[in-house]
Amino acid sequence: MNFDGKTLIIIGSILFCFQLGNYFSIDTISPALERAQVLSAVSSVIIVLIGFLFKQFNSNLGERVQLKGNNNFVLDPEIPLEILDELAWGSEAILTSTAAATILIHNNGKNILKRGITSNDLFKPGETCLRSIKDMKLISLSNTKFYPGRDEFYSFCPNVPSIIIIPVNNKSFILIGGWSYKCFTKSDEKWINNWAKKLNNLFLKNSF
């Protein structure tokens, strides 16, 4: 059985109802029984509160969105072998160890990698992506549903619920879409950002 916040709330509520029923069904109430009833009621309330807290802390997981697109793995054939190996390894790690559903890497006006559930259309970076590489700052869109510039990502993945954009350098960035709203953690962002720095060193080394 999967004990999530909702399950704990239900269990706590049932236990509280049981102890109330038990209390009103007893003819003679002793001090020991009163103490037991108080402890039982407090325990039930604590379980319910833990359930609410658990539910709140896990609200960022959300439900998976049925993404529109095809499962693609497209690489630019002109990529140097050393960079090719790193892109293949890194993109797989992101898709398997985080909540990412799709990844695109853009370099010097070209999409050099598309992997995961993506559109077959040609992605052209817009204002948000260009701002990320201009300011050299990670941009996180935890809920694209309410983002006014979401049309920029329609050719990436039409209904992607969350996005992070990580600049590699002033002409390259990593674009990652998640399965659900608010699905990326700070740890995800940190290690992907560190990987972007490694890619930048490889790009400089290979004049790519």
N, C-alpha and C positions, 0 to 999 in steps of 0.2 A: 504494500500500500504506500502511495506517495503522500507523505505528510507535508502538505503545504500550509500556508496561513489559513486558508478557508477551512481545511480539515481540522486544524487545532481549534478554531472558533466554534465549529459544530460540536466537537468532543467536549469542550469546556461548557458549552450551553447545555448539553445533555446531562452532564454530571451535576450541574447546578440545579437542573429541574429534578433530578433523582433525589438529591439531598433535601430539596424542599418537600417533595412528596413523602420522603421518609420522616421528616420532622412533623408534618401534620397528621401522619398516621399513628404516631405514638401517643398513648394515653398519659403516661407518667414521664415527666421530664426531669432528669437529674442534672446536677452541675457538670458531671463528667460528660453527659450527653450533649449539653449545651456547648461545652468546649469543643467536642468532636464536630458538632454541626458548624460552629464558627470556622474551625480549621478547614472543613470540607468546602464551605462556601468561598473562603478566601482562596483556596487552591483552585477552584473552578474559575474564579474571576481572573486569577493570574494566568491560567491556561488561555483564556479568551484574549487577554491583553497581549500575551506572547504571540498569539495568532495574528492579531492586528499588526503588531510590529513586524513580524515575519513577512506578512503580506505587503507591507509598505516597503521594506528593504528589497523585496524581489519584484517590485512593480516595474522595474526597468527591463525585465526579461521580455514581457509582452508576448503576444501570439505571433507566430510566423505568418508572414504575408505570402500569398501565392504569387510569386513574382512573374511578370510577363517577360518572356525572352527565351533564348535557347542556351543550353550549356555549351559554352565555347571555350576554346583554348587556341588563341591566335597569337603568333609571334612574328615580329618583323624579321625576315630572312637575312637582313644586313647587319644584325646584331653580332658583335664580336663574341666568340665562343665563351670567353671568361664571364662576360656579362650575361650571356644566354643561360649558363648554368646557374648563376646567382638568381636570375629572375624566375627561373623554373622552380628552384628550391624555395625561395622566399614567398612566392605567390601561393604555392601549395601549403606552406606553413601557416600563412594568414588564413586561408580558407578552411583549414582543418583545426586550427587551435584557437580561433576567435569566432565571433558571431557573423563574420563576413560571408556574404553570398556571392559577391562579385568584386573583381578588381580590374582596374585599368591603369596602365602606366603610360604617360604622355611625355615625349621628349622632343624638344626642338621642332614643334609643329607636327609631329607624327605620333600616332598611337602605336607604341612598340609592343604592347602586350594587352590582351583582353582575355580574361579567364573567369569562369563561373557563369552565372545566369546573366547574360547581357543581350542587348539589342544587336541586330545585324546592321543597324544604321551606322554611319560614320559619326563618331563623336567629335564635336568641336568645342573646345573650352570657351566658357563665357565669362561673365563678370566675376563670379565667385572664385572660379579656379585661377583666373588671372590675378585676382587680388591676393590669393594665397601665396603665389610665387613672387609677387611684387613685394609683399610685406615679409615674406619668408616666415609665415606663421601657419600653424595647423588650424584648419577650420572644421568644426564639428557641427553638423546639422542633425540633431537627435530626432527631429520630427519634420520631414520634408513636406508633410501635408499642409503645414501652416507657413511654409517658407515661400515668400512671394516670387523668388527667382528659381523655383523648382523646374520650370520648363527647360532650363539649361541642361538638365540631366535626363531628359526624355530619351535622347538617343543613346544614353548610357544604359539605363534600365528604367522603363517607363514609370513603374509604380514602386520604385525602391523607397522604403520607409525611412531609412537613416543613412547618412553619408559622412565620411570624414575625408578631408583633402590634406595630404601631407606634402609640402614642397621638398623637392630633392635639391634643386638649385634654381637659378632665376629663369630657367627655360624648361624645367622638368618637374612633374608632380605625380604623386600616387593618388588615385581616386578609388575609394573603397565603399561599397554599399552593403548594408546589413540586412539580415532576415527580418528584423522587427524594429519597432521604435525604441530608442534609448538603449540599444543593445551593446554598445561599445563601452568598455571600462577605461579608466585612466591608465591601467596597466597595458591594455591593448594599444592605446595611443602612444604610450611611452616607447614600447619595444618596436612598433612600426616606424616611429620617428627615428629611432636609432638605426633601423635597417635602411631608412632613406639616406642617412649620413654615409653608411657603407656604400650604397649605390653611387652616391656622388663621388666618392673616392675612386670607384671603379670607372665611372664615366670620364673623370679627369685623366686617369691612368691610360685609358684606351682612346682618348681624344674623341669621345662619342657624344 
